[in-house]
Amino acid sequence: MCMGFGCNAAGIVGCRIIDSPRERLIAMITNNFVPCNGRFPTLIAIISMFFVGVAGGAFNSMLSALLLTAFIVLGVCMTFWVSKLLSLTVLKGMPSSFTLELPPYRRPQIGKVIVRSIFDRTLFVLGRAIVVAAPAGLLIWVMANVQVDGITLLAHCSGFLDPLGRLLGMDGVILMAFILGLPANEIVIPIIIMAYMAQGSLVDFESLAQLKELLVNNGWTWVTAVSTMLFSLMHWPCTTTLLTIRKESGSLKWTAMSFIVPTVCGMILCFAFSCAARMLI
């Protein structure tokens, strides 16, 4: 779980140390509830824009940290809850005991540790990221630049998804950005900006104040912001993580389960929150 805070794919690789195949699968399926580095920028930016303010200051920084911590704790709690649910249903079995036997002390081989870490963690994950990065970039460019009846494919797809997005407290553009952001969570916000501005390439803003103005002008409210953060915290793993799960589990079934479980949880949570928020407003 802790390795997932850096990268969920690296967290999946770290599940190798779990002896029980059943418990290893549970750890793989629930690892995505822990926000990785790709989702932290989205969470921090939305918190800063809609709940703390972009002016900065010690108080605002502390409040932002507290809110971010609250979302992280929510993700950790979901990890425990879903793990318990899986252990009682599709992955039932006797819990294994944990025995830690200390081996004889040996002087660490610094060079070997560094080399194995680079090959087993960094290059292993980056190789899978490169496999999907180029095709995904081409797909995003095509959808943003190819027009049908004077409207881009991205706008057509966003319009089609808009009813579902509204039901979840977001809109079609946000939902489409998460879908196109499957290769990497870092590009979700740039895709949202590109769609709202009708640009043919990924763009960025120099200040959060300008970004907030764009989002508000396109109908964002605090409900939209919270729903987007909840879905960012609990939606399908990125492509690199899915490929890693496929290799580590050796099964398409459990790879699909790793995709479905967080997605369903995220959609249910967003729907429940948006319904409750509409009743209160």
C-alpha positions in Angstrom: 0.0 0.0 0.0 2.7 2.5 1.0 4.6 1.9 -2.3 1.4 2.8 -4.1 1.7 6.4 -2.9 4.7 6.7 -5.3 3.4 4.5 -8.2 0.6 2.0 -8.1 2.5 -0.2 -10.6 5.5 -0.3 -8.3 3.1 -1.2 -5.5 1.8 -4.1 -7.5 5.4 -5.3 -8.0 5.9 -5.0 -4.3 3.0 -7.5 -3.7 5.5 -10.3 -4.6 6.5 -10.5 -1.0 3.0 -11.8 0.0 3.2 -15.6 0.2 -0.5 -16.3 0.0 -1.8 -16.1 -3.6 -5.3 -15.1 -2.4 -4.0 -12.2 -0.2 -1.6 -11.2 -3.0 -4.6 -10.8 -5.4 -6.5 -8.8 -2.8 -3.6 -6.5 -2.4 -3.3 -6.0 -6.1 -7.0 -5.3 -6.6 -7.2 -2.7 -3.8 -3.8 -1.0 -4.4 -5.4 1.5 -6.7 -7.4 3.1 -3.8 -4.1 4.6 -2.6 -3.5 7.8 -4.6 -0.3 7.8 -6.7 1.9 10.7 -7.7 -0.1 11.1 -10.9 -3.3 11.9 -8.9 -1.8 14.1 -6.2 -1.4 17.1 -8.6 -5.1 16.9 -9.5 -6.2 16.6 -5.9 -4.0 19.4 -4.7 -4.9 21.8 -7.5 -8.7 21.3 -7.0 -8.4 21.7 -3.2 -6.3 24.9 -3.7 -8.8 26.4 -6.2 -12.1 25.6 -4.6 -11.6 25.1 -0.9 -8.5 26.9 0.2 -7.7 29.7 -2.2 -4.8 30.3 -4.4 -3.2 33.2 -2.4 -1.1 30.9 -0.2 -0.1 31.5 3.4 0.6 29.3 6.4 -3.1 28.8 7.3 -4.1 28.0 3.7 -1.2 25.5 3.4 -2.2 23.8 6.6 -5.8 23.6 5.6 -4.9 22.2 2.2 -2.7 19.6 3.8 -5.6 18.6 6.2 -8.0 18.2 3.3 -5.6 16.2 1.2 -4.9 14.0 4.2 -8.7 13.4 4.6 -8.9 12.2 1.0 -5.9 9.9 1.5 -7.4 8.5 4.7 -10.6 7.9 2.8 -8.6 5.9 0.1 -6.9 3.9 2.8 -10.2 3.1 4.5 -11.7 2.0 1.2 -8.6 -0.3 0.7 -9.4 -2.0 4.1 -13.1 -2.2 3.4 -12.9 -3.6 -0.1 -10.2 -6.0 1.0 -12.5 -7.3 3.7 -15.4 -7.5 1.3 -13.3 -9.5 -1.2 -12.0 -11.8 1.5 -15.6 -12.7 2.3 -16.9 -13.1 -1.2 -14.9 -13.9 -4.4 -11.6 -14.5 -2.6 -12.7 -16.4 0.4 -10.2 -18.4 2.4 -8.4 -18.8 5.6 -6.2 -15.9 6.5 -2.5 -16.8 6.5 -0.3 -16.2 9.5 2.6 -13.7 9.3 5.9 -14.9 10.7 8.9 -12.6 10.4 12.2 -14.5 10.7 15.2 -12.4 10.9 18.0 -13.7 8.6 21.7 -13.6 9.6 23.0 -10.1 9.2 25.0 -9.4 6.1 26.7 -6.2 5.0 24.4 -4.5 2.4 25.8 -4.5 -1.2 24.9 -1.0 -2.1 25.7 -1.3 -5.8 23.6 -4.5 -6.2 20.7 -2.9 -4.3 20.7 0.1 -6.6 21.0 -1.9 -9.8 18.2 -4.3 -8.9 16.0 -1.5 -7.8 16.5 0.3 -11.1 15.8 -2.8 -13.2 13.0 -4.2 -11.0 11.2 -1.0 -10.3 12.1 2.0 -12.5 12.9 0.4 -15.9 10.2 -2.2 -15.5 7.5 0.4 -15.0 8.8 2.9 -17.5 9.0 0.3 -20.2 5.3 -0.4 -19.8 4.5 3.3 -19.8 6.3 3.8 -23.1 4.3 1.0 -24.7 1.0 2.9 -24.2 2.2 6.5 -24.2 2.7 6.9 -28.0 -0.6 5.3 -29.1 -2.5 7.2 -26.4 -1.0 10.5 -27.5 -2.0 9.8 -31.1 -5.5 9.0 -30.1 -5.9 12.2 -28.1 -4.5 14.3 -31.0 -6.9 12.6 -33.4 -10.0 13.1 -31.2 -9.1 16.8 -30.6 -8.4 17.6 -34.3 -10.6 15.5 -36.4 -14.0 17.0 -36.9 -17.4 15.6 -37.9 -20.1 18.1 -38.8 -17.9 20.9 -37.6 -17.5 19.4 -34.2 -14.4 17.5 -32.9 -14.6 13.8 -32.0 -13.7 14.8 -28.5 -16.7 17.1 -28.3 -19.0 14.4 -29.7 -17.8 11.8 -27.1 -18.0 14.4 -24.3 -21.6 15.2 -25.3 -22.5 11.5 -25.3 -21.0 11.0 -21.9 -22.5 14.2 -20.4 -25.7 12.6 -18.9 -23.7 10.0 -17.1 -21.2 12.6 -16.0 -23.9 14.8 -14.6 -25.4 11.8 -12.8 -22.0 11.4 -11.0 -21.7 15.1 -10.2 -19.3 15.9 -13.0 -19.9 16.4 -16.8 -19.0 14.7 -20.0 -15.7 16.5 -20.5 -14.4 15.4 -17.1 -15.5 11.8 -17.6 -13.9 11.8 -21.1 -10.7 13.2 -19.7 -10.5 10.4 -17.2 -11.0 7.9 -20.0 -8.3 9.4 -22.2 -6.2 9.7 -19.1 -6.0 6.0 -18.8 -2.3 5.9 -19.9 -1.4 8.4 -17.2 -3.4 10.2 -14.5 -1.2 13.3 -14.9 -2.9 14.3 -18.2 -6.5 14.4 -16.9 -6.5 18.2 -16.1 -4.7 19.2 -19.3 -7.3 17.2 -21.3 -10.1 19.0 -19.5 -8.5 22.4 -20.3 -8.0 21.3 -23.9 -11.7 20.3 -24.2 -13.1 23.4 -22.6 -10.9 25.7 -24.7 -11.5 23.7 -27.9 -7.8 23.5 -28.5 -6.1 20.9 -30.7 -3.3 20.1 -28.3 -2.7 19.8 -24.6 -2.4 23.2 -22.9 -1.6 24.4 -19.5 -2.1 27.5 -17.3 0.5 29.5 -15.5 -1.7 30.2 -12.5 -4.4 28.3 -10.6 -6.5 31.5 -10.6 -6.8 31.4 -14.4 -7.6 27.7 -14.3 -10.3 28.2 -11.7 -11.9 31.0 -13.8 -12.0 28.6 -16.8 -13.6 25.8 -14.8 -16.2 28.0 -13.1 -17.1 29.5 -16.5 -17.8 25.9 -17.7 -20.2 25.1 -14.8 -17.9 23.9 -12.1 -19.1 24.2 -8.5 -17.9 22.8 -5.2 -20.0 19.7 -5.9 -18.2 19.2 -9.3 -14.8 19.7 -7.5 -15.5 17.1 -4.8 -17.0 14.6 -7.3 -13.9 15.0 -9.5 -11.6 14.4 -6.5 -13.6 11.4 -5.4 -13.5 9.9 -8.9 -9.8 10.7 -9.2 -9.2 8.9 -6.0 -11.3 5.8 -6.9 -11.3 5.0 -10.6 -9.7 2.5 -12.9 -5.9 2.0 -12.7 -3.6 3.5 -15.3 -2.5 1.3 -18.2 0.9 0.7 -16.8 -0.6 -0.6 -13.6 -3.0 -2.8 -15.5 -0.2 -4.3 -17.6 1.8 -4.9 -14.4 -1.2 -6.6 -12.8 -1.6 -8.8 -15.9 2.1 -9.9 -15.6 2.1 -10.4 -11.9 -1.2 -12.2 -11.7 -0.9 -14.0 -15.0 -4.7 -13.7 -15.4 -6.9 -11.5 -17.5 -9.7 -12.2 -15.1 -8.0 -10.6 -12.1 -6.8 -7.7 -14.3 -10.4 -7.0 -15.3 -11.4 -7.3 -11.6 -8.7 -4.7 -10.7 -10.3 -2.4 -13.3 -13.9 -3.0 -12.4 -13.7 -2.9 -8.5 -12.3 0.7 -8.1 -14.4 2.0 -11.0 -17.7 0.7 -9.5 -16.7 2.0 -6.1 -15.9 5.4 -7.5 -19.1 5.7 -9.5 -21.2 4.6 -6.5 -19.5 7.0 -4.2 -19.8 9.9 -6.6 -23.4 9.2 -7.3 -24.2 9.0 -3.6 -22.4 12.3 -2.9 -23.9 14.2 -5.8 -27.4 13.1 -4.8 -26.9 14.1 -1.2 -25.4 17.4 -2.3 -28.4 18.2 -4.6 -30.7 17.5 -1.7 -28.9 19.9 0.6 -28.5 22.8 -2.0 
